[in-house]
Amino acid sequence: MVNIEDLAPGMRVKIVDKWTDPGGRQEPTGFMDKWLGTVMTVRGFLYGAARMEEDIKEYEDGWFWYPEMLDYIADDDSEDFPSVSESDFLALLYKGAER
């Protein structure tokens, strides 16, 4: 979860892969679902939520993205890679040390 106060316009954030609270603040009929797992650009803030560039033509000037909907702040210079388990990482280190 991302703290809204840590964001600024132009920053990129990854939207969660699935809703953490099915009865939460997301749009209930699924119109926001297409943004799950994507990286979006912050354009501003309103009512304690972030507003994004990519969805500006949806709903009424875009959706409201609350902290529980934001997974992490994305780095513009890197791709979004899946996380690796600790055991996989240690196995990779061990394999490299054998050489």
Backbone atoms as SQL, in Angstrom:
CREATE TABLE atoms (id INTEGER PRIMARY KEY, chain TEXT, resi INTEGER, resn TEXT, atom TEXT, x REAL, y REAL, z REAL);
INSERT INTO atoms VALUES
  (1, 'A', 1, 'MET', 'N', 0.851, -1.182, 0.000),
  (2, 'A', 1, 'MET', 'CA', 0.000, 0.000, 0.000),
  (3, 'A', 1, 'MET', 'C', 0.894, 1.241, 0.000),
  (4, 'A', 2, 'VAL', 'N', 0.483, 2.234, -0.751),
  (5, 'A', 2, 'VAL', 'CA', 1.243, 3.471, -0.885),
  (6, 'A', 2, 'VAL', 'C', 0.573, 4.569, -0.068),
  (7, 'A', 3, 'ASN', 'N', 1.369, 5.358, 0.628),
  (8, 'A', 3, 'ASN', 'CA', 0.868, 6.504, 1.369),
  (9, 'A', 3, 'ASN', 'C', 0.667, 7.650, 0.372),
  (10, 'A', 4, 'ILE', 'N', -0.528, 8.183, 0.274),
  (11, 'A', 4, 'ILE', 'CA', -0.841, 9.250, -0.678),
  (12, 'A', 4, 'ILE', 'C', 0.089, 10.447, -0.483),
  (13, 'A', 5, 'GLU', 'N', 0.480, 10.743, 0.763),
  (14, 'A', 5, 'GLU', 'CA', 1.353, 11.886, 1.038),
  (15, 'A', 5, 'GLU', 'C', 2.748, 11.719, 0.435),
  (16, 'A', 6, 'ASP', 'N', 3.133, 10.489, 0.077),
  (17, 'A', 6, 'ASP', 'CA', 4.439, 10.226, -0.519),
  (18, 'A', 6, 'ASP', 'C', 4.446, 10.451, -2.033),
  (19, 'A', 7, 'LEU', 'N', 3.291, 10.735, -2.600),
  (20, 'A', 7, 'LEU', 'CA', 3.169, 10.876, -4.050),
  (21, 'A', 7, 'LEU', 'C', 3.201, 12.336, -4.487),
  (22, 'A', 8, 'ALA', 'N', 3.563, 12.539, -5.741),
  (23, 'A', 8, 'ALA', 'CA', 3.545, 13.856, -6.367),
  (24, 'A', 8, 'ALA', 'C', 3.114, 13.658, -7.815),
  (25, 'A', 9, 'PRO', 'N', 2.507, 14.676, -8.432),
  (26, 'A', 9, 'PRO', 'CA', 2.137, 14.544, -9.837),
  (27, 'A', 9, 'PRO', 'C', 3.333, 14.136, -10.692),
  (28, 'A', 10, 'GLY', 'N', 3.082, 13.240, -11.622),
  (29, 'A', 10, 'GLY', 'CA', 4.127, 12.733, -12.492),
  (30, 'A', 10, 'GLY', 'C', 4.734, 11.423, -12.028),
  (31, 'A', 11, 'MET', 'N', 4.567, 11.092, -10.761),
  (32, 'A', 11, 'MET', 'CA', 5.090, 9.820, -10.254),
  (33, 'A', 11, 'MET', 'C', 4.250, 8.679, -10.812),
  (34, 'A', 12, 'ARG', 'N', 4.878, 7.508, -10.907),
  (35, 'A', 12, 'ARG', 'CA', 4.195, 6.322, -11.419),
  (36, 'A', 12, 'ARG', 'C', 3.967, 5.350, -10.270),
  (37, 'A', 13, 'VAL', 'N', 2.787, 4.758, -10.234),
  (38, 'A', 13, 'VAL', 'CA', 2.434, 3.791, -9.199),
  (39, 'A', 13, 'VAL', 'C', 1.828, 2.554, -9.835),
  (40, 'A', 14, 'LYS', 'N', 2.080, 1.414, -9.204),
  (41, 'A', 14, 'LYS', 'CA', 1.472, 0.172, -9.680),
  (42, 'A', 14, 'LYS', 'C', 0.176, -0.042, -8.920),
  (43, 'A', 15, 'ILE', 'N', -0.862, -0.335, -9.669),
  (44, 'A', 15, 'ILE', 'CA', -2.160, -0.656, -9.087),
  (45, 'A', 15, 'ILE', 'C', -2.108, -2.115, -8.612),
  (46, 'A', 16, 'VAL', 'N', -2.783, -2.428, -7.525),
  (47, 'A', 16, 'VAL', 'CA', -2.782, -3.791, -6.998),
  (48, 'A', 16, 'VAL', 'C', -3.239, -4.787, -8.069),
  (49, 'A', 17, 'ASP', 'N', -2.818, -6.038, -7.946),
  (50, 'A', 17, 'ASP', 'CA', -3.201, -7.072, -8.905),
  (51, 'A', 17, 'ASP', 'C', -4.642, -7.548, -8.704),
  (52, 'A', 18, 'LYS', 'N', -5.108, -7.467, -7.467),
  (53, 'A', 18, 'LYS', 'CA', -6.504, -7.807, -7.169),
  (54, 'A', 18, 'LYS', 'C', -6.962, -6.937, -6.010),
  (55, 'A', 19, 'TRP', 'N', -8.257, -6.711, -5.929),
  (56, 'A', 19, 'TRP', 'CA', -8.799, -5.859, -4.870),
  (57, 'A', 19, 'TRP', 'C', -8.599, -6.536, -3.527),
  (58, 'A', 20, 'THR', 'N', -8.064, -5.797, -2.557),
  (59, 'A', 20, 'THR', 'CA', -7.830, -6.340, -1.223),
  (60, 'A', 20, 'THR', 'C', -9.113, -6.405, -0.407),
  (61, 'A', 21, 'ASP', 'N', -10.069, -5.556, -0.744),
  (62, 'A', 21, 'ASP', 'CA', -11.360, -5.522, -0.056),
  (63, 'A', 21, 'ASP', 'C', -12.455, -5.537, -1.128),
  (64, 'A', 22, 'PRO', 'N', -13.016, -6.720, -1.434),
  (65, 'A', 22, 'PRO', 'CA', -14.003, -6.807, -2.510),
  (66, 'A', 22, 'PRO', 'C', -15.187, -5.857, -2.360),
  (67, 'A', 23, 'GLY', 'N', -15.512, -5.460, -1.168),
  (68, 'A', 23, 'GLY', 'CA', -16.596, -4.511, -0.953),
  (69, 'A', 23, 'GLY', 'C', -16.084, -3.110, -0.686),
  (70, 'A', 24, 'GLY', 'N', -14.829, -2.853, -1.079),
  (71, 'A', 24, 'GLY', 'CA', -14.156, -1.595, -0.765),
  (72, 'A', 24, 'GLY', 'C', -14.563, -0.423, -1.635),
  (73, 'A', 25, 'ARG', 'N', -13.638, 0.498, -1.809),
  (74, 'A', 25, 'ARG', 'CA', -13.948, 1.761, -2.468),
  (75, 'A', 25, 'ARG', 'C', -13.806, 1.731, -3.991),
  (76, 'A', 26, 'GLN', 'N', -13.462, 0.585, -4.571),
  (77, 'A', 26, 'GLN', 'CA', -13.413, 0.512, -6.024),
  (78, 'A', 26, 'GLN', 'C', -14.833, 0.529, -6.598),
  (79, 'A', 27, 'GLU', 'N', -14.952, 0.835, -7.864),
  (80, 'A', 27, 'GLU', 'CA', -16.248, 0.893, -8.527),
  (81, 'A', 27, 'GLU', 'C', -16.855, -0.520, -8.512),
  (82, 'A', 28, 'PRO', 'N', -18.081, -0.693, -7.999),
  (83, 'A', 28, 'PRO', 'CA', -18.619, -2.026, -7.718),
  (84, 'A', 28, 'PRO', 'C', -18.980, -2.890, -8.924),
  (85, 'A', 29, 'THR', 'N', -19.174, -2.322, -10.107),
  (86, 'A', 29, 'THR', 'CA', -19.581, -3.148, -11.246),
  (87, 'A', 29, 'THR', 'C', -18.416, -3.565, -12.134),
  (88, 'A', 30, 'GLY', 'N', -17.174, -3.241, -11.735),
  (89, 'A', 30, 'GLY', 'CA', -16.003, -3.753, -12.423),
  (90, 'A', 30, 'GLY', 'C', -15.354, -2.860, -13.460),
  (91, 'A', 31, 'PHE', 'N', -15.802, -1.633, -13.599),
  (92, 'A', 31, 'PHE', 'CA', -15.212, -0.749, -14.610),
  (93, 'A', 31, 'PHE', 'C', -13.750, -0.399, -14.329),
  (94, 'A', 32, 'MET', 'N', -13.348, -0.441, -13.065),
  (95, 'A', 32, 'MET', 'CA', -11.947, -0.156, -12.720),
  (96, 'A', 32, 'MET', 'C', -11.051, -1.385, -12.854),
  (97, 'A', 33, 'ASP', 'N', -11.631, -2.559, -12.982),
  (98, 'A', 33, 'ASP', 'CA', -10.867, -3.808, -12.994),
  (99, 'A', 33, 'ASP', 'C', -9.818, -3.861, -14.094),
  (100, 'A', 34, 'LYS', 'N', -10.049, -3.197, -15.216),
  (101, 'A', 34, 'LYS', 'CA', -9.084, -3.264, -16.321),
  (102, 'A', 34, 'LYS', 'C', -7.740, -2.643, -15.949),
  (103, 'A', 35, 'TRP', 'N', -7.716, -1.840, -14.886),
  (104, 'A', 35, 'TRP', 'CA', -6.474, -1.192, -14.456),
  (105, 'A', 35, 'TRP', 'C', -5.689, -2.034, -13.447),
  (106, 'A', 36, 'LEU', 'N', -6.258, -3.133, -12.963),
  (107, 'A', 36, 'LEU', 'CA', -5.559, -3.984, -11.999),
  (108, 'A', 36, 'LEU', 'C', -4.228, -4.458, -12.573),
  (109, 'A', 37, 'GLY', 'N', -3.160, -4.332, -11.770),
  (110, 'A', 37, 'GLY', 'CA', -1.836, -4.788, -12.168),
  (111, 'A', 37, 'GLY', 'C', -1.085, -3.868, -13.117),
  (112, 'A', 38, 'THR', 'N', -1.661, -2.730, -13.458),
  (113, 'A', 38, 'THR', 'CA', -0.992, -1.813, -14.380),
  (114, 'A', 38, 'THR', 'C', -0.240, -0.730, -13.618),
  (115, 'A', 39, 'VAL', 'N', 0.633, -0.030, -14.336),
  (116, 'A', 39, 'VAL', 'CA', 1.348, 1.113, -13.779),
  (117, 'A', 39, 'VAL', 'C', 0.700, 2.370, -14.345),
  (118, 'A', 40, 'MET', 'N', 0.354, 3.306, -13.460),
  (119, 'A', 40, 'MET', 'CA', -0.335, 4.537, -13.866),
  (120, 'A', 40, 'MET', 'C', 0.438, 5.757, -13.377),
  (121, 'A', 41, 'THR', 'N', 0.149, 6.898, -13.989),
  (122, 'A', 41, 'THR', 'CA', 0.833, 8.151, -13.690),
  (123, 'A', 41, 'THR', 'C', -0.071, 9.067, -12.874),
  (124, 'A', 42, 'VAL', 'N', 0.415, 9.521, -11.734),
  (125, 'A', 42, 'VAL', 'CA', -0.345, 10.424, -10.864),
  (126, 'A', 42, 'VAL', 'C', -0.451, 11.796, -11.530),
  (127, 'A', 43, 'ARG', 'N', -1.676, 12.342, -11.585),
  (128, 'A', 43, 'ARG', 'CA', -1.848, 13.691, -12.135),
  (129, 'A', 43, 'ARG', 'C', -2.310, 14.695, -11.085),
  (130, 'A', 44, 'GLY', 'N', -2.802, 14.199, -9.950),
  (131, 'A', 44, 'GLY', 'CA', -3.258, 15.097, -8.897),
  (132, 'A', 44, 'GLY', 'C', -3.913, 14.324, -7.767),
  (133, 'A', 45, 'PHE', 'N', -4.560, 15.081, -6.874),
  (134, 'A', 45, 'PHE', 'CA', -5.155, 14.484, -5.681),
  (135, 'A', 45, 'PHE', 'C', -6.488, 15.156, -5.382),
  (136, 'A', 46, 'LEU', 'N', -7.418, 14.374, -4.843),
  (137, 'A', 46, 'LEU', 'CA', -8.715, 14.915, -4.461),
  (138, 'A', 46, 'LEU', 'C', -9.348, 13.968, -3.452),
  (139, 'A', 47, 'TYR', 'N', -9.869, 14.503, -2.361),
  (140, 'A', 47, 'TYR', 'CA', -10.561, 13.714, -1.328),
  (141, 'A', 47, 'TYR', 'C', -9.712, 12.563, -0.786),
  (142, 'A', 48, 'GLY', 'N', -8.420, 12.775, -0.616),
  (143, 'A', 48, 'GLY', 'CA', -7.550, 11.757, -0.051),
  (144, 'A', 48, 'GLY', 'C', -7.200, 10.627, -1.008),
  (145, 'A', 49, 'ALA', 'N', -7.434, 10.838, -2.280),
  (146, 'A', 49, 'ALA', 'CA', -7.139, 9.819, -3.292),
  (147, 'A', 49, 'ALA', 'C', -6.283, 10.428, -4.396),
  (148, 'A', 50, 'ALA', 'N', -5.561, 9.558, -5.090),
  (149, 'A', 50, 'ALA', 'CA', -4.774, 9.998, -6.251),
  (150, 'A', 50, 'ALA', 'C', -5.670, 9.955, -7.479),
  (151, 'A', 51, 'ARG', 'N', -5.411, 10.865, -8.411),
  (152, 'A', 51, 'ARG', 'CA', -6.098, 10.871, -9.712),
  (153, 'A', 51, 'ARG', 'C', -5.044, 10.572, -10.761),
  (154, 'A', 52, 'MET', 'N', -5.363, 9.777, -11.766),
  (155, 'A', 52, 'MET', 'CA', -4.387, 9.293, -12.731),
  (156, 'A', 52, 'MET', 'C', -4.608, 9.852, -14.137),
  (157, 'A', 53, 'GLU', 'N', -3.506, 9.948, -14.871),
  (158, 'A', 53, 'GLU', 'CA', -3.537, 10.425, -16.260),
  (159, 'A', 53, 'GLU', 'C', -4.285, 9.451, -17.162),
  (160, 'A', 54, 'GLU', 'N', -4.006, 8.175, -17.020),
  (161, 'A', 54, 'GLU', 'CA', -4.475, 7.173, -17.966),
  (162, 'A', 54, 'GLU', 'C', -5.984, 6.995, -18.005),
  (163, 'A', 55, 'ASP', 'N', -6.681, 7.293, -16.907),
  (164, 'A', 55, 'ASP', 'CA', -8.127, 7.064, -16.874),
  (165, 'A', 55, 'ASP', 'C', -8.946, 8.355, -16.921),
  (166, 'A', 56, 'ILE', 'N', -8.333, 9.435, -17.366),
  (167, 'A', 56, 'ILE', 'CA', -8.977, 10.751, -17.319),
  (168, 'A', 56, 'ILE', 'C', -10.289, 10.807, -18.109),
  (169, 'A', 57, 'LYS', 'N', -10.450, 9.966, -19.121),
  (170, 'A', 57, 'LYS', 'CA', -11.667, 9.986, -19.937),
  (171, 'A', 57, 'LYS', 'C', -12.736, 9.028, -19.422),
  (172, 'A', 58, 'GLU', 'N', -12.477, 8.374, -18.293),
  (173, 'A', 58, 'GLU', 'CA', -13.450, 7.458, -17.716),
  (174, 'A', 58, 'GLU', 'C', -14.183, 8.123, -16.555),
  (175, 'A', 59, 'TYR', 'N', -15.330, 7.606, -16.247),
  (176, 'A', 59, 'TYR', 'CA', -16.156, 8.069, -15.131),
  (177, 'A', 59, 'TYR', 'C', -16.352, 9.576, -15.224),
  (178, 'A', 60, 'GLU', 'N', -16.086, 10.327, -14.205),
  (179, 'A', 60, 'GLU', 'CA', -16.199, 11.789, -14.209),
  (180, 'A', 60, 'GLU', 'C', -14.804, 12.361, -14.013),
  (181, 'A', 61, 'ASP', 'N', -14.033, 12.443, -15.084),
  (182, 'A', 61, 'ASP', 'CA', -12.657, 12.958, -15.039),
  (183, 'A', 61, 'ASP', 'C', -11.701, 11.979, -14.366),
  (184, 'A', 62, 'GLY', 'N', -11.996, 10.691, -14.410),
  (185, 'A', 62, 'GLY', 'CA', -11.107, 9.672, -13.855),
  (186, 'A', 62, 'GLY', 'C', -11.580, 9.128, -12.525),
  (187, 'A', 63, 'TRP', 'N', -11.026, 7.976, -12.178),
  (188, 'A', 63, 'TRP', 'CA', -11.383, 7.302, -10.932),
  (189, 'A', 63, 'TRP', 'C', -10.598, 7.879, -9.752),
  (190, 'A', 64, 'PHE', 'N', -11.057, 7.568, -8.559),
  (191, 'A', 64, 'PHE', 'CA', -10.358, 7.910, -7.323),
  (192, 'A', 64, 'PHE', 'C', -9.579, 6.680, -6.897),
  (193, 'A', 65, 'TRP', 'N', -8.249, 6.842, -6.765),
  (194, 'A', 65, 'TRP', 'CA', -7.371, 5.722, -6.405),
  (195, 'A', 65, 'TRP', 'C', -6.872, 5.921, -4.972),
  (196, 'A', 66, 'TYR', 'N', -7.437, 5.137, -4.050),
  (197, 'A', 66, 'TYR', 'CA', -7.124, 5.251, -2.629),
  (198, 'A', 66, 'TYR', 'C', -5.896, 4.399, -2.283),
  (199, 'A', 67, 'PRO', 'N', -5.258, 4.658, -1.140),
  (200, 'A', 67, 'PRO', 'CA', -4.009, 3.965, -0.777),
  (201, 'A', 67, 'PRO', 'C', -4.074, 2.448, -0.896),
  (202, 'A', 68, 'GLU', 'N', -5.162, 1.833, -0.471),
  (203, 'A', 68, 'GLU', 'CA', -5.261, 0.373, -0.521),
  (204, 'A', 68, 'GLU', 'C', -5.327, -0.176, -1.948),
  (205, 'A', 69, 'MET', 'N', -5.504, 0.697, -2.917),
  (206, 'A', 69, 'MET', 'CA', -5.560, 0.294, -4.325),
  (207, 'A', 69, 'MET', 'C', -4.189, 0.407, -5.004),
  (208, 'A', 70, 'LEU', 'N', -3.237, 1.026, -4.316),
  (209, 'A', 70, 'LEU', 'CA', -1.913, 1.273, -4.884),
  (210, 'A', 70, 'LEU', 'C', -0.900, 0.328, -4.251),
  (211, 'A', 71, 'ASP', 'N', -0.247, -0.466, -5.087),
  (212, 'A', 71, 'ASP', 'CA', 0.678, -1.491, -4.599),
  (213, 'A', 71, 'ASP', 'C', 2.019, -0.893, -4.198),
  (214, 'A', 72, 'TYR', 'N', 2.661, -0.153, -5.107),
  (215, 'A', 72, 'TYR', 'CA', 3.956, 0.462, -4.807),
  (216, 'A', 72, 'TYR', 'C', 4.255, 1.575, -5.798),
  (217, 'A', 73, 'ILE', 'N', 5.230, 2.407, -5.433),
  (218, 'A', 73, 'ILE', 'CA', 5.706, 3.455, -6.329),
  (219, 'A', 73, 'ILE', 'C', 6.641, 2.790, -7.330),
  (220, 'A', 74, 'ALA', 'N', 6.357, 2.954, -8.604),
  (221, 'A', 74, 'ALA', 'CA', 7.156, 2.320, -9.656),
  (222, 'A', 74, 'ALA', 'C', 8.291, 3.242, -10.068),
  (223, 'A', 75, 'ASP', 'N', 9.432, 2.646, -10.383),
  (224, 'A', 75, 'ASP', 'CA', 10.595, 3.389, -10.844),
  (225, 'A', 75, 'ASP', 'C', 10.501, 3.522, -12.356),
  (226, 'A', 76, 'ASP', 'N', 10.499, 4.731, -12.877),
  (227, 'A', 76, 'ASP', 'CA', 10.381, 4.967, -14.312),
  (228, 'A', 76, 'ASP', 'C', 11.506, 4.315, -15.107),
  (229, 'A', 77, 'ASP', 'N', 12.674, 4.099, -14.503),
  (230, 'A', 77, 'ASP', 'CA', 13.832, 3.601, -15.216),
  (231, 'A', 77, 'ASP', 'C', 13.921, 2.081, -15.264),
  (232, 'A', 78, 'SER', 'N', 12.978, 1.389, -14.640),
  (233, 'A', 78, 'SER', 'CA', 13.059, -0.070, -14.638),
  (234, 'A', 78, 'SER', 'C', 11.725, -0.659, -15.058),
  (235, 'A', 79, 'GLU', 'N', 11.793, -1.887, -15.525),
  (236, 'A', 79, 'GLU', 'CA', 10.580, -2.595, -15.885),
  (237, 'A', 79, 'GLU', 'C', 9.970, -3.202, -14.630),
  (238, 'A', 80, 'ASP', 'N', 8.722, -3.577, -14.715),
  (239, 'A', 80, 'ASP', 'CA', 8.018, -4.187, -13.597),
  (240, 'A', 80, 'ASP', 'C', 8.249, -5.696, -13.645),
  (241, 'A', 81, 'PHE', 'N', 9.210, -6.188, -12.856),
  (242, 'A', 81, 'PHE', 'CA', 9.530, -7.600, -12.835),
  (243, 'A', 81, 'PHE', 'C', 8.791, -8.278, -11.690),
  (244, 'A', 82, 'PRO', 'N', 8.390, -9.535, -11.872),
  (245, 'A', 82, 'PRO', 'CA', 7.751, -10.246, -10.767),
  (246, 'A', 82, 'PRO', 'C', 8.739, -10.469, -9.634),
  (247, 'A', 83, 'SER', 'N', 8.233, -10.548, -8.416),
  (248, 'A', 83, 'SER', 'CA', 9.116, -10.762, -7.275),
  (249, 'A', 83, 'SER', 'C', 9.611, -12.212, -7.260),
  (250, 'A', 84, 'VAL', 'N', 10.759, -12.416, -6.647),
  (251, 'A', 84, 'VAL', 'CA', 11.382, -13.732, -6.562),
  (252, 'A', 84, 'VAL', 'C', 11.367, -14.160, -5.099),
  (253, 'A', 85, 'SER', 'N', 11.088, -15.432, -4.867),
  (254, 'A', 85, 'SER', 'CA', 11.082, -15.921, -3.493),
  (255, 'A', 85, 'SER', 'C', 12.506, -15.915, -2.939),
  (256, 'A', 86, 'GLU', 'N', 12.617, -15.874, -1.627),
  (257, 'A', 86, 'GLU', 'CA', 13.932, -15.864, -0.983),
  (258, 'A', 86, 'GLU', 'C', 14.712, -17.139, -1.306),
  (259, 'A', 87, 'SER', 'N', 14.028, -18.270, -1.341),
  (260, 'A', 87, 'SER', 'CA', 14.723, -19.534, -1.636),
  (261, 'A', 87, 'SER', 'C', 15.244, -19.560, -3.072),
  (262, 'A', 88, 'ASP', 'N', 14.471, -19.016, -4.031),
  (263, 'A', 88, 'ASP', 'CA', 14.942, -18.940, -5.419),
  (264, 'A', 88, 'ASP', 'C', 16.155, -18.021, -5.524),
  (265, 'A', 89, 'PHE', 'N', 16.118, -16.918, -4.810),
  (266, 'A', 89, 'PHE', 'CA', 17.227, -15.968, -4.831),
  (267, 'A', 89, 'PHE', 'C', 18.491, -16.603, -4.247),
  (268, 'A', 90, 'LEU', 'N', 18.361, -17.302, -3.117),
  (269, 'A', 90, 'LEU', 'CA', 19.517, -17.960, -2.494),
  (270, 'A', 90, 'LEU', 'C', 20.065, -19.065, -3.384),
  (271, 'A', 91, 'ALA', 'N', 19.174, -19.793, -4.068),
  (272, 'A', 91, 'ALA', 'CA', 19.626, -20.846, -4.987),
  (273, 'A', 91, 'ALA', 'C', 20.423, -20.240, -6.136),
  (274, 'A', 92, 'LEU', 'N', 19.984, -19.098, -6.629),
  (275, 'A', 92, 'LEU', 'CA', 20.708, -18.418, -7.705),
  (276, 'A', 92, 'LEU', 'C', 22.087, -17.957, -7.227),
  (277, 'A', 93, 'LEU', 'N', 22.158, -17.416, -6.022),
  (278, 'A', 93, 'LEU', 'CA', 23.442, -16.992, -5.465),
  (279, 'A', 93, 'LEU', 'C', 24.381, -18.191, -5.292),
  (280, 'A', 94, 'TYR', 'N', 23.840, -19.294, -4.793),
  (281, 'A', 94, 'TYR', 'CA', 24.656, -20.490, -4.576),
  (282, 'A', 94, 'TYR', 'C', 25.180, -21.021, -5.900),
  (283, 'A', 95, 'LYS', 'N', 24.324, -21.053, -6.908),
  (284, 'A', 95, 'LYS', 'CA', 24.735, -21.540, -8.222),
  (285, 'A', 95, 'LYS', 'C', 25.845, -20.672, -8.793),
  (286, 'A', 96, 'GLY', 'N', 25.740, -19.347, -8.612),
  (287, 'A', 96, 'GLY', 'CA', 26.771, -18.433, -9.093),
  (288, 'A', 96, 'GLY', 'C', 28.083, -18.606, -8.340),
  (289, 'A', 97, 'ALA', 'N', 28.004, -18.970, -7.065),
  (290, 'A', 97, 'ALA', 'CA', 29.217, -19.130, -6.248),
  (291, 'A', 97, 'ALA', 'C', 29.964, -20.400, -6.626),
  (292, 'A', 98, 'GLU', 'N', 29.285, -21.385, -7.209),
  (293, 'A', 98, 'GLU', 'CA', 29.936, -22.634, -7.611),
  (294, 'A', 98, 'GLU', 'C', 30.873, -22.447, -8.791),
  (295, 'A', 99, 'ARG', 'N', 30.671, -21.410, -9.577),
  (296, 'A', 99, 'ARG', 'CA', 31.470, -21.217, -10.803),
  (297, 'A', 99, 'ARG', 'C', 32.856, -20.748, -10.527);
